[in-house]
Amino acid sequence: MLPVDAGKYLGPDGHPVPPNTLQWWRTKGKGPKYINRGGRIFYRQCDLDEFIESGVTDPKAVAR
């Protein structure tokens, strides 16, 4: 999917992650995995899901 659609997928309802934030993350080596095809950026849903899951914190693990 395109960055604008990836931002909608990643952001909470009505608050998408802006495409320029996704671009910033790419330049810093952060954010979800992406595909660069001839200078066009695409995201796969499975990579966005993996990125979301990587930010999940188990409260039981933190309480230790």
C-alpha positions as CSV (number, residue, x, y, z in Angstrom):
1,M,0.0,0.0,0.0
2,L,1.1,3.6,-0.5
3,P,2.5,5.7,2.4
4,V,-0.7,7.7,2.8
5,D,-2.7,4.4,3.2
6,A,-0.1,3.0,5.5
7,G,-0.4,6.1,7.7
8,K,-4.1,5.6,7.9
9,Y,-3.6,1.9,8.8
10,L,-1.0,2.7,11.5
11,G,-2.7,5.7,13.1
12,P,-5.7,5.6,15.5
13,D,-9.1,6.5,14.1
14,G,-9.0,9.9,12.5
15,H,-5.3,10.5,13.4
16,P,-3.2,8.9,10.6
17,V,0.6,8.9,10.8
18,P,1.6,11.6,8.2
19,P,3.5,10.4,5.1
20,N,6.3,12.8,6.0
21,T,6.7,11.0,9.4
22,L,7.0,7.7,7.6
23,Q,9.6,9.3,5.3
24,W,11.5,10.6,8.4
25,W,11.4,7.1,9.9
26,R,12.8,5.6,6.7
27,T,15.7,8.1,6.7
28,K,16.5,7.2,10.3
29,G,16.2,3.4,9.8
30,K,13.1,3.3,12.0
31,G,9.5,2.4,11.4
32,P,7.9,-0.4,9.4
33,K,9.7,-2.4,6.7
34,Y,9.0,-1.0,3.2
35,I,9.6,-1.8,-0.5
36,N,11.2,0.7,-2.8
37,R,10.3,0.1,-6.4
38,G,11.8,2.6,-8.8
39,G,11.7,5.3,-6.2
40,R,8.1,4.6,-5.2
41,I,7.5,3.4,-1.6
42,F,5.1,0.7,-0.7
43,Y,4.2,-1.0,2.5
44,R,2.9,-4.5,3.0
45,Q,0.1,-5.0,5.6
46,C,2.0,-7.9,7.2
47,D,5.0,-5.5,7.8
48,L,2.7,-2.9,9.3
49,D,1.2,-5.5,11.6
50,E,4.7,-6.6,12.7
51,F,5.6,-3.0,13.4
52,I,2.5,-2.5,15.5
53,E,3.1,-5.7,17.4
54,S,6.7,-4.6,18.1
55,G,5.3,-1.7,20.1
56,V,3.1,-3.8,22.4
57,T,4.2,-4.0,26.0
58,D,3.2,-6.8,28.3
59,P,2.4,-5.1,31.7
60,K,3.3,-8.3,33.5
61,A,6.8,-8.1,32.1
62,V,7.2,-4.5,33.1
63,A,6.1,-5.1,36.7
64,R,9.0,-7.5,37.3
